[in-house]
C-alpha cells in the first residue's frame, strides 16, 4: 500500500522573512528556495499542502503573551503569507495555530487522518521551536514526521542541530531535500 504524504509549511509569514520584523533573523533566506522546491513538487503531484501559520486574536488575552510580546495578530502584515507562499488550489489548506505546534489545539490531525495521510514532510521556521513541536506532535498523533534538512533553520544553530538530532532519533526522520521531494512525488 502506498504511503500518502502531505507537506506542512510552518510559519512562512512576513514576520520571519521580511527584514525589520522582530522575528526576522539573518540566514533565514537560506530556506526559501528549498521550501519553493518542496511546494512546487507537492503542487505538481497533487499532494496535500498545509500552510500552518500563527495567528492571534487582537484585543483578547493569549497565554503566549506571558512569555512573548504580542505578535502575529489576525490581519496584521507580520502574520500575512510571505511572498508566493500562499495557498493555491484545492489541495491546499490553512491551519491557524496559537502555539508552536501546528497540531496543538487545531484540527490538523483530524484533517490529515480524514485524507488518509500517514506521513508529513515538515518545512519552515524555526527548527528548535515550531518545527520541533510540530514534528513531536505529528509523531504523537500517529503520523511519520519527515523534516527536510535544507528547508528549516534557526537563529540558534546549536539548538537547531540538537532538535534535528532528537527528531531523527526519537520521532521521525531528517532527510535531504531531494529525498523529501521524492516522498511528495511518489
N, C-alpha and C positions, 0 to 999 in steps of 0.2 A: 504494500500500500504506500502510495506517495505521501510524503510529508508536506503539509501545506504551511507555507511560511509567509509571514507578514513583516512589513518594515514599520518600525516605530521611530519616528524622528522626535527627539526630545528637546524642547525649548529652542527651536530655531526661530528666534524672535529678535527684534531690533535691540533689545536690552543687552544681549551678549555680543552682537555682531556689528553694531554701529559705534564708532569711536565717540566718546563723550558721555556715554551712559555708564552708571556705576558698576554694572556687571560686565562691561567690556574688559578684555584683557589682551595684551599683545600676544600674538601667536594663535589666537582663536581662528584666524583666517585659514590656517592650515587644514581645517576640517571641511571647508566649504566645497572644494572640488570633489573630495571623496563622497560627501553627502549627495552632491549633484549626481554622481555616478550611480550611487545606490538608488536614488529616487528615479533616475532615468530607467534603470534596469527593472525596478518594480513596476513602473508605469508601462513599459514595453511588454512585460509578461502578464500584466493584469493582476499582479499581486496586490493585496490589500495594503494600503499605506495609512498609518495612523499618525496624525500630527498632534502630539501631546504637548500642550502649551499651558504655562502657568497663567492663571487669571484669578484675580481677587475682586471682590465687590466693593466699590467705593462707598464710603460712609458707614460701613459695618465693621465691627470688631473681627479680627482674624488672629488666631493664636500665633501665627508666624510673626506678627509684629512684636512679640515679646523678645524675639531673637534677632530679627532683621528689620531694616527700615521698610516703610510702606513702598510697595513696588508692584508692577505688572497689574495695574487696575484695568478692569474691562474697558475697552475702547480707548485706552491710552496708547500713545505712539510706541512706548518701550515694549508693550505687550503685543504689538502687531507682528504678523509674519515678516520675516526678513527676506528681502529680495523676491526671488521667484519661488521661494519655499512656502507656497500657499496651496491649499487643496485644489485639485483639478479633477473633475470627472467622478464617475460613480463608484470607483474603487477606493476612494479616499474619505476618511472620516477625521473629525476633530474631537479630541478629548481635552476638556478643561480640567486642569489639576490645581489643587491648592496646597499641595505639599510636594516633596521632592519626587516621589514615585508616581509614575503615570497610572499605576494600578490602585493606589491607596484612595479609598472613598470615591472612586469613579466606577463607571460600568465597563471598563476596558476588558476585564477578564470575562464577563458575561458576553460582551460583543464578540470577542475573539473565539470563545467556545461555540457560540451560535454559528460562526462562519467556518467551523471545523479546523481552525488554525491550531497547530501544535508547537510551532517554532516561531520565534520572533527575532529578527535582526534589529539590534538597537544601535542608534547613532545619535549624535548631538552633543550637548554640553550639560554640565561639567562631569567628567569621568568619575570623580570621587564623591559626587553629591547625587545629582539626579539620574545619571546613568547607572551608578551602582545600586541606588534604591530601586530603580525600575527593573534591573536585572534580578535583584534579590526577590522582589515581589512577583516577577514573571515566574521564577522557579517555584516560589511558594504557592502559586496558583496553578501549577502543573504544566507550564509552558517551558520549552527549552530556550533559554536565552543565549543569543549569539551576539557578541559585540565585535563590530568591525574596528579593528585597532586604529586604522588611519582616520576614521570618521568620528573620533572623540578625542578630547584633550581637556586640559585644565590649567589654570594659572598656578596650581600647586603640583608640579610634575611628579614629585616623590609620592604624593598621595594618590595621584592618578595611576602610577605604576603599581602601588600596593593594592589599589582597588581592582585593577585588571588581573593581578595575580590571584586575588581572592575570588573574583568572578570565575576565572578559568579553573581554579582548584575546587571550589565548593558549589558553584551554581550552574555554570554552563560552559561556554567556550569563548575564547578570544581568538579571532581569526584574522587573516589578512583580507584586505578589501576585495581582492578578486575571488576569494573563497566565499565571502558573504554575497557578492554579486551572483555567483553560481547558485547559491541556495535560493535566491529570489527568482531565478530564471528557470529552475528545473521543473 
